[in-house]
């Protein structure tokens, strides 16, 4: 993984999809590794697929506005 090359003070937010439910185990593992290696915050976004910015753009807009 290349996560170790990232500075640890980036304040990263990962918005994680929750659909399809069949991918939850894999997503839990990979987002957990990402959070552990980078110190990122992982937020699950209910009822969205990998295209969460299309499924629920308001969540993405809200996070950008709050963090920028």
PDB file of N, CA, C and O in Angstrom:
ATOM      1  N   UNK A   1       0.835  -1.187   0.000  1.00  0.00           N
ATOM      2  CA  UNK A   1       0.000   0.000   0.000  1.00  0.00           C
ATOM      3  C   UNK A   1       0.878   1.248   0.000  1.00  0.00           C
ATOM      4  O   UNK A   1       2.021   1.236   0.458  1.00  0.00           O
ATOM      5  N   UNK A   2       0.323   2.283  -0.511  1.00  0.00           N
ATOM      6  CA  UNK A   2       1.038   3.549  -0.580  1.00  0.00           C
ATOM      7  C   UNK A   2       0.604   4.521   0.512  1.00  0.00           C
ATOM      8  O   UNK A   2       1.075   5.657   0.550  1.00  0.00           O
ATOM      9  N   UNK A   3      -0.276   4.091   1.387  1.00  0.00           N
ATOM     10  CA  UNK A   3      -0.787   4.974   2.421  1.00  0.00           C
ATOM     11  C   UNK A   3       0.318   5.506   3.318  1.00  0.00           C
ATOM     12  O   UNK A   3       0.254   6.642   3.788  1.00  0.00           O
ATOM     13  N   UNK A   4       1.326   4.686   3.552  1.00  0.00           N
ATOM     14  CA  UNK A   4       2.410   5.075   4.444  1.00  0.00           C
ATOM     15  C   UNK A   4       3.165   6.300   3.937  1.00  0.00           C
ATOM     16  O   UNK A   4       3.834   6.976   4.718  1.00  0.00           O
ATOM     17  N   UNK A   5       3.070   6.593   2.656  1.00  0.00           N
ATOM     18  CA  UNK A   5       3.780   7.729   2.078  1.00  0.00           C
ATOM     19  C   UNK A   5       3.046   9.051   2.301  1.00  0.00           C
ATOM     20  O   UNK A   5       3.611  10.120   2.068  1.00  0.00           O
ATOM     21  N   UNK A   6       1.804   8.986   2.747  1.00  0.00           N
ATOM     22  CA  UNK A   6       1.038  10.207   2.978  1.00  0.00           C
ATOM     23  C   UNK A   6       1.430  10.843   4.302  1.00  0.00           C
ATOM     24  O   UNK A   6       1.692  10.128   5.270  1.00  0.00           O
ATOM     25  N   UNK A   7       1.477  12.171   4.369  1.00  0.00           N
ATOM     26  CA  UNK A   7       1.697  12.825   5.665  1.00  0.00           C
ATOM     27  C   UNK A   7       0.543  12.474   6.602  1.00  0.00           C
ATOM     28  O   UNK A   7      -0.584  12.276   6.146  1.00  0.00           O
ATOM     29  N   UNK A   8       0.809  12.397   7.889  1.00  0.00           N
ATOM     30  CA  UNK A   8      -0.236  11.976   8.830  1.00  0.00           C
ATOM     31  C   UNK A   8      -1.076  13.139   9.356  1.00  0.00           C
ATOM     32  O   UNK A   8      -1.872  12.948  10.275  1.00  0.00           O
ATOM     33  N   UNK A   9      -0.918  14.322   8.803  1.00  0.00           N
ATOM     34  CA  UNK A   9      -1.675  15.475   9.292  1.00  0.00           C
ATOM     35  C   UNK A   9      -2.608  16.043   8.222  1.00  0.00           C
ATOM     36  O   UNK A   9      -2.869  17.246   8.211  1.00  0.00           O
ATOM     37  N   UNK A  10      -3.106  15.210   7.338  1.00  0.00           N
ATOM     38  CA  UNK A  10      -3.907  15.689   6.214  1.00  0.00           C
ATOM     39  C   UNK A  10      -5.387  15.887   6.534  1.00  0.00           C
ATOM     40  O   UNK A  10      -6.096  16.521   5.752  1.00  0.00           O
ATOM     41  N   UNK A  11      -5.867  15.371   7.644  1.00  0.00           N
ATOM     42  CA  UNK A  11      -7.284  15.496   8.001  1.00  0.00           C
ATOM     43  C   UNK A  11      -8.174  14.970   6.866  1.00  0.00           C
ATOM     44  O   UNK A  11      -9.035  15.687   6.357  1.00  0.00           O
ATOM     45  N   UNK A  12      -7.957  13.731   6.487  1.00  0.00           N
ATOM     46  CA  UNK A  12      -8.666  13.103   5.370  1.00  0.00           C
ATOM     47  C   UNK A  12     -10.036  12.603   5.823  1.00  0.00           C
ATOM     48  O   UNK A  12     -10.187  12.056   6.915  1.00  0.00           O
ATOM     49  N   UNK A  13     -11.016  12.803   4.967  1.00  0.00           N
ATOM     50  CA  UNK A  13     -12.349  12.247   5.179  1.00  0.00           C
ATOM     51  C   UNK A  13     -12.662  11.306   4.026  1.00  0.00           C
ATOM     52  O   UNK A  13     -12.555  11.690   2.862  1.00  0.00           O
ATOM     53  N   UNK A  14     -13.045  10.083   4.343  1.00  0.00           N
ATOM     54  CA  UNK A  14     -13.501   9.124   3.343  1.00  0.00           C
ATOM     55  C   UNK A  14     -15.000   8.942   3.528  1.00  0.00           C
ATOM     56  O   UNK A  14     -15.452   8.499   4.584  1.00  0.00           O
ATOM     57  N   UNK A  15     -15.761   9.280   2.510  1.00  0.00           N
ATOM     58  CA  UNK A  15     -17.194   9.017   2.512  1.00  0.00           C
ATOM     59  C   UNK A  15     -17.384   7.644   1.884  1.00  0.00           C
ATOM     60  O   UNK A  15     -17.063   7.434   0.714  1.00  0.00           O
ATOM     61  N   UNK A  16     -17.910   6.711   2.677  1.00  0.00           N
ATOM     62  CA  UNK A  16     -17.981   5.319   2.242  1.00  0.00           C
ATOM     63  C   UNK A  16     -19.391   4.916   1.851  1.00  0.00           C
ATOM     64  O   UNK A  16     -20.349   5.176   2.579  1.00  0.00           O
ATOM     65  N   UNK A  17     -19.508   4.282   0.701  1.00  0.00           N
ATOM     66  CA  UNK A  17     -20.794   3.785   0.213  1.00  0.00           C
ATOM     67  C   UNK A  17     -21.304   2.649   1.101  1.00  0.00           C
ATOM     68  O   UNK A  17     -20.533   1.991   1.800  1.00  0.00           O
ATOM     69  N   UNK A  18     -22.614   2.437   1.059  1.00  0.00           N
ATOM     70  CA  UNK A  18     -23.227   1.363   1.846  1.00  0.00           C
ATOM     71  C   UNK A  18     -24.027   0.383   0.988  1.00  0.00           C
ATOM     72  O   UNK A  18     -24.566  -0.596   1.502  1.00  0.00           O
ATOM     73  N   UNK A  19     -24.103   0.641  -0.301  1.00  0.00           N
ATOM     74  CA  UNK A  19     -24.804  -0.255  -1.223  1.00  0.00           C
ATOM     75  C   UNK A  19     -23.853  -0.727  -2.311  1.00  0.00           C
ATOM     76  O   UNK A  19     -23.013   0.059  -2.748  1.00  0.00           O
ATOM     77  N   UNK A  20     -23.941  -1.927  -2.754  1.00  0.00           N
ATOM     78  CA  UNK A  20     -24.811  -2.984  -2.259  1.00  0.00           C
ATOM     79  C   UNK A  20     -24.294  -3.534  -0.927  1.00  0.00           C
ATOM     80  O   UNK A  20     -23.095  -3.522  -0.649  1.00  0.00           O
ATOM     81  N   UNK A  21     -25.213  -4.004  -0.135  1.00  0.00           N
ATOM     82  CA  UNK A  21     -24.868  -4.544   1.186  1.00  0.00           C
ATOM     83  C   UNK A  21     -23.894  -5.715   1.087  1.00  0.00           C
ATOM     84  O   UNK A  21     -23.135  -5.970   2.022  1.00  0.00           O
ATOM     85  N   UNK A  22     -23.909  -6.414  -0.016  1.00  0.00           N
ATOM     86  CA  UNK A  22     -23.023  -7.576  -0.185  1.00  0.00           C
ATOM     87  C   UNK A  22     -21.547  -7.179  -0.154  1.00  0.00           C
ATOM     88  O   UNK A  22     -20.688  -8.042   0.023  1.00  0.00           O
ATOM     89  N   UNK A  23     -21.240  -5.916  -0.318  1.00  0.00           N
ATOM     90  CA  UNK A  23     -19.858  -5.437  -0.303  1.00  0.00           C
ATOM     91  C   UNK A  23     -19.419  -4.912   1.067  1.00  0.00           C
ATOM     92  O   UNK A  23     -18.278  -4.473   1.219  1.00  0.00           O
ATOM     93  N   UNK A  24     -20.302  -4.950   2.060  1.00  0.00           N
ATOM     94  CA  UNK A  24     -19.992  -4.371   3.372  1.00  0.00           C
ATOM     95  C   UNK A  24     -18.726  -4.932   4.008  1.00  0.00           C
ATOM     96  O   UNK A  24     -17.904  -4.169   4.515  1.00  0.00           O
ATOM     97  N   UNK A  25     -18.554  -6.239   3.990  1.00  0.00           N
ATOM     98  CA  UNK A  25     -17.380  -6.836   4.627  1.00  0.00           C
ATOM     99  C   UNK A  25     -16.098  -6.321   3.990  1.00  0.00           C
ATOM    100  O   UNK A  25     -15.177  -5.907   4.694  1.00  0.00           O
ATOM    101  N   UNK A  26     -16.034  -6.344   2.683  1.00  0.00           N
ATOM    102  CA  UNK A  26     -14.849  -5.852   1.972  1.00  0.00           C
ATOM    103  C   UNK A  26     -14.628  -4.369   2.253  1.00  0.00           C
ATOM    104  O   UNK A  26     -13.501  -3.946   2.511  1.00  0.00           O
ATOM    105  N   UNK A  27     -15.687  -3.586   2.206  1.00  0.00           N
ATOM    106  CA  UNK A  27     -15.557  -2.147   2.471  1.00  0.00           C
ATOM    107  C   UNK A  27     -15.115  -1.882   3.904  1.00  0.00           C
ATOM    108  O   UNK A  27     -14.310  -0.982   4.142  1.00  0.00           O
ATOM    109  N   UNK A  28     -15.624  -2.644   4.854  1.00  0.00           N
ATOM    110  CA  UNK A  28     -15.199  -2.479   6.250  1.00  0.00           C
ATOM    111  C   UNK A  28     -13.702  -2.729   6.388  1.00  0.00           C
ATOM    112  O   UNK A  28     -12.996  -1.972   7.055  1.00  0.00           O
ATOM    113  N   UNK A  29     -13.229  -3.783   5.759  1.00  0.00           N
ATOM    114  CA  UNK A  29     -11.804  -4.126   5.852  1.00  0.00           C
ATOM    115  C   UNK A  29     -10.945  -3.049   5.205  1.00  0.00           C
ATOM    116  O   UNK A  29     -10.006  -2.547   5.823  1.00  0.00           O
ATOM    117  N   UNK A  30     -11.262  -2.694   3.966  1.00  0.00           N
ATOM    118  CA  UNK A  30     -10.406  -1.747   3.249  1.00  0.00           C
ATOM    119  C   UNK A  30     -10.482  -0.339   3.824  1.00  0.00           C
ATOM    120  O   UNK A  30      -9.464   0.348   3.894  1.00  0.00           O
ATOM    121  N   UNK A  31     -11.660   0.102   4.235  1.00  0.00           N
ATOM    122  CA  UNK A  31     -11.744   1.442   4.825  1.00  0.00           C
ATOM    123  C   UNK A  31     -11.086   1.462   6.202  1.00  0.00           C
ATOM    124  O   UNK A  31     -10.546   2.488   6.614  1.00  0.00           O
ATOM    125  N   UNK A  32     -11.126   0.345   6.911  1.00  0.00           N
ATOM    126  CA  UNK A  32     -10.433   0.250   8.193  1.00  0.00           C
ATOM    127  C   UNK A  32      -8.928   0.351   8.038  1.00  0.00           C
ATOM    128  O   UNK A  32      -8.265   1.040   8.813  1.00  0.00           O
ATOM    129  N   UNK A  33      -8.389  -0.327   7.049  1.00  0.00           N
ATOM    130  CA  UNK A  33      -6.950  -0.230   6.764  1.00  0.00           C
ATOM    131  C   UNK A  33      -6.598   1.203   6.392  1.00  0.00           C
ATOM    132  O   UNK A  33      -5.613   1.753   6.885  1.00  0.00           O
ATOM    133  N   UNK A  34      -7.400   1.804   5.525  1.00  0.00           N
ATOM    134  CA  UNK A  34      -7.156   3.183   5.105  1.00  0.00           C
ATOM    135  C   UNK A  34      -7.154   4.124   6.310  1.00  0.00           C
ATOM    136  O   UNK A  34      -6.263   4.963   6.439  1.00  0.00           O
ATOM    137  N   UNK A  35      -8.139   3.990   7.185  1.00  0.00           N
ATOM    138  CA  UNK A  35      -8.220   4.843   8.370  1.00  0.00           C
ATOM    139  C   UNK A  35      -7.020   4.624   9.289  1.00  0.00           C
ATOM    140  O   UNK A  35      -6.450   5.583   9.810  1.00  0.00           O
ATOM    141  N   UNK A  36      -6.641   3.373   9.484  1.00  0.00           N
ATOM    142  CA  UNK A  36      -5.506   3.053  10.355  1.00  0.00           C
ATOM    143  C   UNK A  36      -4.210   3.632   9.806  1.00  0.00           C
ATOM    144  O   UNK A  36      -3.417   4.200  10.557  1.00  0.00           O
ATOM    145  N   UNK A  37      -3.992   3.495   8.527  1.00  0.00           N
ATOM    146  CA  UNK A  37      -2.729   3.928   7.924  1.00  0.00           C
ATOM    147  C   UNK A  37      -2.634   5.440   7.743  1.00  0.00           C
ATOM    148  O   UNK A  37      -1.533   5.991   7.741  1.00  0.00           O
ATOM    149  N   UNK A  38      -3.775   6.121   7.590  1.00  0.00           N
ATOM    150  CA  UNK A  38      -3.746   7.554   7.284  1.00  0.00           C
ATOM    151  C   UNK A  38      -4.278   8.437   8.400  1.00  0.00           C
ATOM    152  O   UNK A  38      -4.078   9.651   8.379  1.00  0.00           O
ATOM    153  N   UNK A  39      -4.956   7.838   9.377  1.00  0.00           N
ATOM    154  CA  UNK A  39      -5.609   8.646  10.404  1.00  0.00           C
ATOM    155  C   UNK A  39      -6.894   9.282   9.901  1.00  0.00           C
ATOM    156  O   UNK A  39      -7.433  10.187  10.536  1.00  0.00           O
ATOM    157  N   UNK A  40      -7.387   8.810   8.759  1.00  0.00           N
ATOM    158  CA  UNK A  40      -8.590   9.374   8.146  1.00  0.00           C
ATOM    159  C   UNK A  40      -9.827   9.073   8.978  1.00  0.00           C
ATOM    160  O   UNK A  40      -9.871   8.108   9.741  1.00  0.00           O
ATOM    161  N   UNK A  41     -10.821   9.919   8.810  1.00  0.00           N
ATOM    162  CA  UNK A  41     -12.155   9.674   9.329  1.00  0.00           C
ATOM    163  C   UNK A  41     -12.952   9.000   8.225  1.00  0.00           C
ATOM    164  O   UNK A  41     -12.918   9.435   7.074  1.00  0.00           O
ATOM    165  N   UNK A  42     -13.670   7.938   8.575  1.00  0.00           N
ATOM    166  CA  UNK A  42     -14.499   7.232   7.600  1.00  0.00           C
ATOM    167  C   UNK A  42     -15.957   7.417   7.999  1.00  0.00           C
ATOM    168  O   UNK A  42     -16.371   7.011   9.085  1.00  0.00           O
ATOM    169  N   UNK A  43     -16.724   8.032   7.113  1.00  0.00           N
ATOM    170  CA  UNK A  43     -18.156   8.218   7.345  1.00  0.00           C
ATOM    171  C   UNK A  43     -18.939   7.366   6.362  1.00  0.00           C
ATOM    172  O   UNK A  43     -18.756   7.474   5.150  1.00  0.00           O
ATOM    173  N   UNK A  44     -19.812   6.521   6.890  1.00  0.00           N
ATOM    174  CA  UNK A  44     -20.689   5.729   6.040  1.00  0.00           C
ATOM    175  C   UNK A  44     -21.866   6.596   5.614  1.00  0.00           C
ATOM    176  O   UNK A  44     -22.487   7.260   6.444  1.00  0.00           O
ATOM    177  N   UNK A  45     -22.169   6.589   4.332  1.00  0.00           N
ATOM    178  CA  UNK A  45     -23.290   7.362   3.806  1.00  0.00           C
ATOM    179  C   UNK A  45     -24.407   6.373   3.482  1.00  0.00           C
ATOM    180  O   UNK A  45     -24.256   5.537   2.591  1.00  0.00           O
ATOM    181  N   UNK A  46     -25.525   6.464   4.199  1.00  0.00           N
ATOM    182  CA  UNK A  46     -26.601   5.486   4.021  1.00  0.00           C
ATOM    183  C   UNK A  46     -27.220   5.519   2.624  1.00  0.00           C
ATOM    184  O   UNK A  46     -27.385   6.578   2.018  1.00  0.00           O
ATOM    185  N   UNK A  47     -27.549   4.343   2.143  1.00  0.00           N
ATOM    186  CA  UNK A  47     -28.331   4.179   0.914  1.00  0.00           C
ATOM    187  C   UNK A  47     -27.688   4.772  -0.335  1.00  0.00           C
ATOM    188  O   UNK A  47     -28.380   5.320  -1.193  1.00  0.00           O
ATOM    189  N   UNK A  48     -26.367   4.663  -0.437  1.00  0.00           N
ATOM    190  CA  UNK A  48     -25.675   5.132  -1.641  1.00  0.00           C
ATOM    191  C   UNK A  48     -24.731   4.052  -2.150  1.00  0.00           C
ATOM    192  O   UNK A  48     -24.238   3.217  -1.392  1.00  0.00           O
ATOM    193  N   UNK A  49     -24.497   4.096  -3.457  1.00  0.00           N
ATOM    194  CA  UNK A  49     -23.554   3.184  -4.092  1.00  0.00           C
ATOM    195  C   UNK A  49     -22.193   3.863  -4.205  1.00  0.00           C
ATOM    196  O   UNK A  49     -21.964   4.925  -3.627  1.00  0.00           O
ATOM    197  N   UNK A  50     -21.300   3.236  -4.955  1.00  0.00           N
ATOM    198  CA  UNK A  50     -19.977   3.797  -5.190  1.00  0.00           C
ATOM    199  C   UNK A  50     -20.064   5.202  -5.791  1.00  0.00           C
ATOM    200  O   UNK A  50     -19.161   6.016  -5.599  1.00  0.00           O
ATOM    201  N   UNK A  51     -21.129   5.483  -6.504  1.00  0.00           N
ATOM    202  CA  UNK A  51     -21.337   6.800  -7.112  1.00  0.00           C
ATOM    203  C   UNK A  51     -22.100   7.697  -6.141  1.00  0.00           C
ATOM    204  O   UNK A  51     -23.097   8.319  -6.509  1.00  0.00           O
ATOM    205  N   UNK A  52     -21.624   7.757  -4.903  1.00  0.00           N
ATOM    206  CA  UNK A  52     -22.364   8.462  -3.862  1.00  0.00           C
ATOM    207  C   UNK A  52     -22.554   9.936  -4.161  1.00  0.00           C
ATOM    208  O   UNK A  52     -23.530  10.535  -3.710  1.00  0.00           O
ATOM    209  N   UNK A  53     -21.646  10.528  -4.908  1.00  0.00           N
ATOM    210  CA  UNK A  53     -21.815  11.939  -5.264  1.00  0.00           C
ATOM    211  C   UNK A  53     -22.986  12.134  -6.229  1.00  0.00           C
ATOM    212  O   UNK A  53     -23.495  13.249  -6.350  1.00  0.00           O
ATOM    213  N   UNK A  54     -23.414  11.100  -6.902  1.00  0.00           N
ATOM    214  CA  UNK A  54     -24.621  11.163  -7.732  1.00  0.00           C
ATOM    215  C   UNK A  54     -25.844  10.744  -6.919  1.00  0.00           C
ATOM    216  O   UNK A  54     -26.917  11.333  -7.050  1.00  0.00           O
ATOM    217  N   UNK A  55     -25.675   9.729  -6.085  1.00  0.00           N
ATOM    218  CA  UNK A  55     -26.795   9.206  -5.303  1.00  0.00           C
ATOM    219  C   UNK A  55     -27.268  10.189  -4.237  1.00  0.00           C
ATOM    220  O   UNK A  55     -28.465  10.292  -3.970  1.00  0.00           O
ATOM    221  N   UNK A  56     -26.331  10.906  -3.633  1.00  0.00           N
ATOM    222  CA  UNK A  56     -26.677  11.862  -2.576  1.00  0.00           C
ATOM    223  C   UNK A  56     -25.678  13.019  -2.594  1.00  0.00           C
ATOM    224  O   UNK A  56     -24.823  13.111  -1.713  1.00  0.00           O
ATOM    225  N   UNK A  57     -25.780  13.896  -3.581  1.00  0.00           N
ATOM    226  CA  UNK A  57     -24.811  14.987  -3.694  1.00  0.00           C
ATOM    227  C   UNK A  57     -24.809  15.924  -2.492  1.00  0.00           C
ATOM    228  O   UNK A  57     -23.794  16.558  -2.207  1.00  0.00           O
ATOM    229  N   UNK A  58     -25.928  16.019  -1.787  1.00  0.00           N
ATOM    230  CA  UNK A  58     -26.005  16.936  -0.645  1.00  0.00           C
ATOM    231  C   UNK A  58     -25.024  16.557   0.463  1.00  0.00           C
ATOM    232  O   UNK A  58     -24.487  17.433   1.140  1.00  0.00           O
ATOM    233  N   UNK A  59     -24.790  15.274   0.650  1.00  0.00           N
ATOM    234  CA  UNK A  59     -23.829  14.837   1.664  1.00  0.00           C
ATOM    235  C   UNK A  59     -22.429  15.323   1.301  1.00  0.00           C
ATOM    236  O   UNK A  59     -21.696  15.817   2.157  1.00  0.00           O
ATOM    237  N   UNK A  60     -22.068  15.183   0.051  1.00  0.00           N
ATOM    238  CA  UNK A  60     -20.746  15.612  -0.411  1.00  0.00           C
ATOM    239  C   UNK A  60     -20.619  17.130  -0.296  1.00  0.00           C
ATOM    240  O   UNK A  60     -19.602  17.636   0.180  1.00  0.00           O
ATOM    241  N   UNK A  61     -21.634  17.844  -0.725  1.00  0.00           N
ATOM    242  CA  UNK A  61     -21.625  19.313  -0.643  1.00  0.00           C
ATOM    243  C   UNK A  61     -21.478  19.764   0.801  1.00  0.00           C
ATOM    244  O   UNK A  61     -20.690  20.663   1.097  1.00  0.00           O
ATOM    245  N   UNK A  62     -22.228  19.149   1.696  1.00  0.00           N
ATOM    246  CA  UNK A  62     -22.169  19.503   3.121  1.00  0.00           C
ATOM    247  C   UNK A  62     -20.761  19.316   3.676  1.00  0.00           C
ATOM    248  O   UNK A  62     -20.245  20.194   4.368  1.00  0.00           O
ATOM    249  N   UNK A  63     -20.145  18.191   3.380  1.00  0.00           N
ATOM    250  CA  UNK A  63     -18.800  17.925   3.903  1.00  0.00           C
ATOM    251  C   UNK A  63     -17.771  18.896   3.334  1.00  0.00           C
ATOM    252  O   UNK A  63     -16.881  19.346   4.056  1.00  0.00           O
ATOM    253  N   UNK A  64     -17.880  19.217   2.070  1.00  0.00           N
ATOM    254  CA  UNK A  64     -16.943  20.180   1.476  1.00  0.00           C
ATOM    255  C   UNK A  64     -17.106  21.542   2.132  1.00  0.00           C
ATOM    256  O   UNK A  64     -16.119  22.183   2.492  1.00  0.00           O
ATOM    257  N   UNK A  65     -18.329  21.979   2.287  1.00  0.00           N
ATOM    258  CA  UNK A  65     -18.575  23.296   2.897  1.00  0.00           C
ATOM    259  C   UNK A  65     -18.093  23.359   4.342  1.00  0.00           C
ATOM    260  O   UNK A  65     -17.567  24.385   4.775  1.00  0.00           O
ATOM    261  N   UNK A  66     -18.265  22.286   5.081  1.00  0.00           N
ATOM    262  CA  UNK A  66     -17.845  22.274   6.487  1.00  0.00           C
ATOM    263  C   UNK A  66     -16.336  22.205   6.652  1.00  0.00           C
ATOM    264  O   UNK A  66     -15.803  22.653   7.667  1.00  0.00           O
ATOM    265  N   UNK A  67     -15.646  21.653   5.671  1.00  0.00           N
ATOM    266  CA  UNK A  67     -14.209  21.410   5.818  1.00  0.00           C
ATOM    267  C   UNK A  67     -13.330  22.366   5.040  1.00  0.00           C
ATOM    268  O   UNK A  67     -12.116  22.381   5.239  1.00  0.00           O
ATOM    269  N   UNK A  68     -13.911  23.163   4.162  1.00  0.00           N
ATOM    270  CA  UNK A  68     -13.081  24.041   3.342  1.00  0.00           C
ATOM    271  C   UNK A  68     -13.189  25.458   3.789  1.00  0.00           C
ATOM    272  O   UNK A  68     -12.555  26.339   3.209  1.00  0.00           O
TER     273      UNK A  68
END
